[in-house]
Amino acid sequence: MARKLKRIEDSLPDSPDALEITKILFHSILSYLSKKEGGSVSKTEIKELLLDSLNLVKGFRVEWGEIQKFGKGKLIVSYKGKAALLDIEEISESILRLWERHLDSHHGKR
């Protein structure tokens, strides 16, 4: 099993495809929010959506970073034996603000 995983990892490009990541995130966010049909969304829902969406990227392994070590709202993204720490606090806040603005403009002030 480890040998098979190594071969899959070796077949991946040196860096992930930024366009693929963008498409996956964009589609995931739009799909999720369109199913909400004007309902509110929590910050936790957005964070889980980002985690699940990033795990769809070929070669990515994404998990929550320990709060005590890394702070709140940090994802550890692994790709080809390398890891990056991703702070999703700001992006989740931005998505929430945009969604609330969308709701206000289409459904009047709540």
PASEBA-1860 file (N, C-alpha, C; in nm, 3 decimals):
! residues 110
1> MARKLKRI> 0.082/-0.119/0.000/0.000/0.000/0.000/0.087/0.126/0.000 ~ 0.191/0.126/0.082/0.280/0.243/0.089/0.350/0.264/-0.044 ~ 0.386/0.154/-0.111/0.452/0.164/-0.241/0.358/0.227/-0.343 ~ 0.230/0.187/-0.341/0.132/0.243/-0.434/0.113/0.393/-0.408 ~ 0.105/0.432/-0.281/0.092/0.575/-0.248/0.214/0.653/-0.295 ~ 0.331/0.595/-0.282/0.455/0.661/-0.325/0.452/0.683/-0.476 ~ 0.405/0.582/-0.552/0.396/0.597/-0.698/0.298/0.707/-0.736 ~ 0.185/0.713/-0.667/0.087/0.818/-0.695/0.148/0.954/-0.665
9> EDSLPDSP> 0.216/0.965/-0.552/0.281/1.091/-0.515/0.386/1.131/-0.617 ~ 0.464/1.034/-0.666/0.567/1.063/-0.765/0.508/1.110/-0.897 ~ 0.385/1.068/-0.928/0.324/1.108/-1.055/0.265/1.249/-1.050 ~ 0.257/1.307/-0.932/0.203/1.442/-0.918/0.306/1.546/-0.963 ~ 0.260/1.658/-1.017/0.354/1.765/-1.052/0.420/1.821/-0.926 ~ 0.534/1.889/-0.944/0.607/1.944/-0.829/0.524/2.043/-0.748 ~ 0.440/2.119/-0.815/0.351/2.210/-0.742/0.208/2.186/-0.790 ~ 0.112/2.204/-0.701/-0.028/2.179/-0.738/-0.075/2.280/-0.842
17> DALEITKI> -0.175/2.242/-0.917/-0.232/2.325/-1.022/-0.322/2.433/-0.959 ~ -0.278/2.557/-0.964/-0.351/2.668/-0.902/-0.491/2.684/-0.963 ~ -0.503/2.662/-1.093/-0.633/2.674/-1.159/-0.729/2.567/-1.108 ~ -0.677/2.445/-1.090/-0.761/2.337/-1.038/-0.809/2.371/-0.897 ~ -0.719/2.422/-0.814/-0.756/2.459/-0.676/-0.864/2.566/-0.678 ~ -0.845/2.667/-0.762/-0.942/2.777/-0.773/-1.078/2.724/-0.816 ~ -1.080/2.639/-0.918/-1.206/2.584/-0.968/-1.277/2.503/-0.862 ~ -1.203/2.419/-0.791/-1.263/2.334/-0.687/-1.322/2.420/-0.576
25> LFHSILSY> -1.245/2.518/-0.528/-1.295/2.604/-0.421/-1.417/2.685/-0.466 ~ -1.407/2.745/-0.583/-1.517/2.826/-0.635/-1.644/2.743/-0.650 ~ -1.632/2.627/-0.715/-1.748/2.540/-0.737/-1.806/2.491/-0.604 ~ -1.720/2.451/-0.513/-1.767/2.400/-0.383/-1.844/2.507/-0.306 ~ -1.788/2.627/-0.303/-1.853/2.736/-0.229/-1.986/2.773/-0.293 ~ -1.988/2.788/-0.426/-2.113/2.823/-0.494/-2.218/2.714/-0.478 ~ -2.178/2.589/-0.492/-2.272/2.478/-0.478/-2.333/2.475/-0.339 ~ -2.249/2.489/-0.239/-2.295/2.484/-0.101/-2.391/2.599/-0.071
33> LSKKEGGS> -2.349/2.720/-0.106/-2.432/2.837/-0.075/-2.562/2.838/-0.154 ~ -2.560/2.790/-0.278/-2.683/2.789/-0.357/-2.787/2.694/-0.297 ~ -2.742/2.593/-0.225/-2.835/2.500/-0.160/-2.894/2.559/-0.031 ~ -2.835/2.665/0.018/-2.884/2.728/0.141/-3.012/2.807/0.117 ~ -3.042/2.839/-0.006/-3.165/2.907/-0.046/-3.199/3.026/0.044 ~ -3.103/3.114/0.060/-3.128/3.236/0.135/-3.111/3.224/0.284 ~ -3.070/3.108/0.330/-3.050/3.089/0.473/-2.914/3.137/0.518 ~ -2.902/3.156/0.648/-2.774/3.201/0.700/-2.675/3.085/0.706
41> VSKTEIKE> -2.549/3.120/0.713/-2.440/3.023/0.715/-2.349/3.060/0.832 ~ -2.301/2.960/0.903/-2.211/2.988/1.015/-2.065/2.986/0.969 ~ -1.982/3.050/1.049/-1.838/3.051/1.020/-1.782/2.909/1.023 ~ -1.833/2.828/1.114/-1.789/2.688/1.124/-1.823/2.612/0.996 ~ -1.942/2.634/0.941/-1.981/2.568/0.816/-1.885/2.605/0.703 ~ -1.850/2.732/0.695/-1.759/2.778/0.590/-1.621/2.714/0.608 ~ -1.572/2.709/0.730/-1.441/2.648/0.756/-1.440/2.500/0.718 ~ -1.546/2.429/0.753/-1.555/2.286/0.718/-1.565/2.269/0.566
49> LLLDSLNL> -1.637/2.360/0.502/-1.647/2.356/0.356/-1.510/2.375/0.291 ~ -1.432/2.469/0.342/-1.297/2.492/0.289/-1.209/2.369/0.310 ~ -1.216/2.309/0.427/-1.140/2.187/0.455/-1.178/2.076/0.358 ~ -1.308/2.050/0.345/-1.355/1.945/0.256/-1.319/1.972/0.111 ~ -1.330/2.097/0.070/-1.299/2.135/-0.069/-1.151/2.116/-0.100 ~ -1.065/2.158/-0.010/-0.921/2.142/-0.032/-0.881/1.996/-0.036 ~ -0.951/1.911/0.037/-0.923/1.768/0.033/-0.959/1.706/-0.102 ~ -1.036/1.777/-0.184/-1.070/1.728/-0.318/-0.957/1.750/-0.419
57> VKGFRVEW> -0.862/1.835/-0.385/-0.750/1.864/-0.476/-0.658/1.742/-0.480 ~ -0.629/1.696/-0.600/-0.546/1.577/-0.617/-0.410/1.596/-0.550 ~ -0.378/1.503/-0.460/-0.250/1.506/-0.391/-0.250/1.580/-0.259 ~ -0.356/1.654/-0.229/-0.364/1.728/-0.103/-0.413/1.637/0.009 ~ -0.356/1.657/0.125/-0.409/1.600/0.249/-0.423/1.718/0.343 ~ -0.544/1.744/0.386/-0.572/1.864/0.465/-0.634/1.822/0.598 ~ -0.586/1.883/0.704/-0.641/1.856/0.837/-0.630/1.982/0.922 ~ -0.706/1.984/1.030/-0.700/2.098/1.121/-0.569/2.097/1.197
65> GEIQKFGK> -0.509/2.215/1.211/-0.391/2.230/1.295/-0.434/2.240/1.440 ~ -0.351/2.193/1.529/-0.382/2.201/1.672/-0.388/2.348/1.715 ~ -0.495/2.384/1.783/-0.513/2.523/1.826/-0.400/2.567/1.918 ~ -0.358/2.479/2.009/-0.252/2.514/2.104/-0.120/2.542/2.033 ~ -0.094/2.471/1.924/0.033/2.489/1.851/0.027/2.603/1.750 ~ -0.083/2.608/1.674/-0.088/2.697/1.558/-0.186/2.812/1.569 ~ -0.278/2.804/1.664/-0.380/2.906/1.676/-0.510/2.861/1.611 ~ -0.610/2.945/1.623/-0.744/2.915/1.575/-0.752/2.929/1.422
73> GKLIVSYK> -0.828/2.839/1.360/-0.856/2.850/1.217/-0.740/2.821/1.125 ~ -0.654/2.728/1.162/-0.538/2.694/1.078/-0.554/2.554/1.021 ~ -0.530/2.542/0.892/-0.530/2.412/0.825/-0.387/2.376/0.788 ~ -0.354/2.249/0.803/-0.225/2.198/0.757/-0.252/2.128/0.624 ~ -0.189/2.178/0.519/-0.207/2.124/0.385/-0.078/2.054/0.345 ~ -0.086/1.923/0.322/0.032/1.845/0.282/0.022/1.811/0.134 ~ 0.137/1.821/0.066/0.145/1.789/-0.076/0.287/1.742/-0.105 ~ 0.298/1.621/-0.155/0.428/1.564/-0.193/0.533/1.576/-0.082
81> GKAALLDI> 0.494/1.540/0.039/0.588/1.540/0.150/0.619/1.677/0.208 ~ 0.556/1.780/0.156/0.575/1.916/0.209/0.445/1.960/0.274 ~ 0.456/2.050/0.370/0.336/2.097/0.439/0.334/2.249/0.444 ~ 0.214/2.302/0.440/0.194/2.446/0.453/0.085/2.470/0.556 ~ 0.098/2.578/0.628/-0.002/2.617/0.726/-0.087/2.726/0.662 ~ -0.216/2.703/0.657/-0.308/2.795/0.591/-0.403/2.854/0.694 ~ -0.404/2.986/0.706/-0.494/3.056/0.798/-0.623/3.085/0.722 ~ -0.732/3.023/0.764/-0.858/3.041/0.692/-0.954/3.136/0.762
89> EEISESIL> -0.910/3.200/0.868/-0.996/3.295/0.940/-1.043/3.408/0.847 ~ -0.949/3.472/0.780/-0.983/3.588/0.697/-1.070/3.549/0.578 ~ -1.037/3.439/0.513/-1.116/3.398/0.396/-1.256/3.356/0.438 ~ -1.269/3.289/0.552/-1.403/3.249/0.597/-1.486/3.373/0.634 ~ -1.423/3.472/0.696/-1.491/3.598/0.727/-1.536/3.668/0.598 ~ -1.450/3.669/0.498/-1.483/3.734/0.371/-1.601/3.665/0.303 ~ -1.600/3.534/0.303/-1.710/3.458/0.242/-1.840/3.489/0.315 ~ -1.836/3.492/0.447/-1.955/3.523/0.526/-2.008/3.663/0.497
97> RLWERHLD> -1.918/3.761/0.491/-1.961/3.899/0.461/-2.025/3.907/0.322 ~ -1.962/3.843/0.224/-2.019/3.844/0.089/-2.155/3.775/0.084 ~ -2.169/3.665/0.156/-2.296/3.593/0.159/-2.404/3.678/0.225 ~ -2.370/3.743/0.336/-2.467/3.828/0.404/-2.507/3.947/0.317 ~ -2.411/4.003/0.246/-2.440/4.114/0.154/-2.534/4.065/0.043 ~ -2.508/3.946/-0.008/-2.594/3.886/-0.111/-2.736/3.869/-0.056 ~ -2.748/3.815/0.064/-2.881/3.795/0.123/-2.953/3.928/0.141 ~ -2.882/4.028/0.190/-2.943/4.159/0.210/-2.991/4.220/0.079
105> SHHGKR> -2.914/4.206/-0.026/-2.951/4.267/-0.154/-3.063/4.192/-0.225 ~ -3.077/4.063/-0.199/-3.180/3.984/-0.268/-3.304/3.959/-0.184 ~ -3.293/3.974/-0.055/-3.406/3.944/0.033/-3.439/4.059/0.126 ~ -3.384/4.175/0.099/-3.407/4.290/0.185/-3.330/4.277/0.314 ~ -3.328/4.380/0.391/-3.256/4.377/0.520/-3.322/4.273/0.611 ~ -3.236/4.192/0.674/-3.289/4.087/0.762/-3.317/4.140/0.899
END
